[in-house]
Amino acid sequence: VVEALRYLLVARRSAVKARTQAINQIRALLVTAPHRVREGYLVPSTSKCISLCSNITSLGESTLLDTLSSMLRLLAARWLNLTEELKLIEKQLKKLTKSSASQLISRYGVGPYVAATLLVTAGDNPERLCKESSFAALCGVNPVDASSGKKQRHGLNRGGSREANNALWTVALIRMRSDARTRQYTDKRTSEGLTTKEIQRCLKRYIARELFPVILSDLGRSRNILT
């Protein structure tokens, strides 16, 4: 199950990266395009920009405008194809995590991508799952002292899996926005002088502690299903 999830994550990351490159290249071409073209096609909305570029018939008869129109159509088609790929990958991620990580995705703020990322990180390093503090270190969310004088602070830990760290950050961000208990905690720590980033670091550590036994349970259940 972990290997299957890894395949999906590898494909998803490459598709996301390529799609981002496609829209960035479209905008780069439009920035340097003639004023008339730039005004008509360079819009803030990504979906609208893609729609406009994919429906271009002809921008003009000159070699420059003819080439520009064909390249904009090509890049827009690439963006749309990658979007369809991502929909397919997300569908498979949802199906696989629902069957192999039902407890994990039931937790507030944990979606299929986050669940898959944490399961792959844990499944890759079974020797480091002896306790929840080891899992926190594996995800790079264990506290790093950054105190100075009388000011007690914890800094950013740049170790561990950055993908798992980002997954925990996503859960923390969702809970800070819409979970009442987390918002109360955020208000309390803000009144104590902590910055938003420092609060997020604390939350990531707490979330790692909360999800660790759930991940172990789902991994164990997946092994039982396979055997």
Secondary structure by P-SEA (a helix, b strand, c coil): caaaaaaaaaaaaaaaaaaaaaaaaaaaaaaaccaaaaaccccccaaaaaaaaaacccccccaaaaaaaaaaaaaaaaaaaaaaaaaaaaaaaaaaaaaccccccccccccaaaaaaaaaaaaacccccccaaaaaaaaccccccccccccccccccccccaaaaaaaaaaaaaaacccaaaaaaaaaaaaacccaaaaaaaaaaaaaaaaaaaaaaaaaaaaaaac
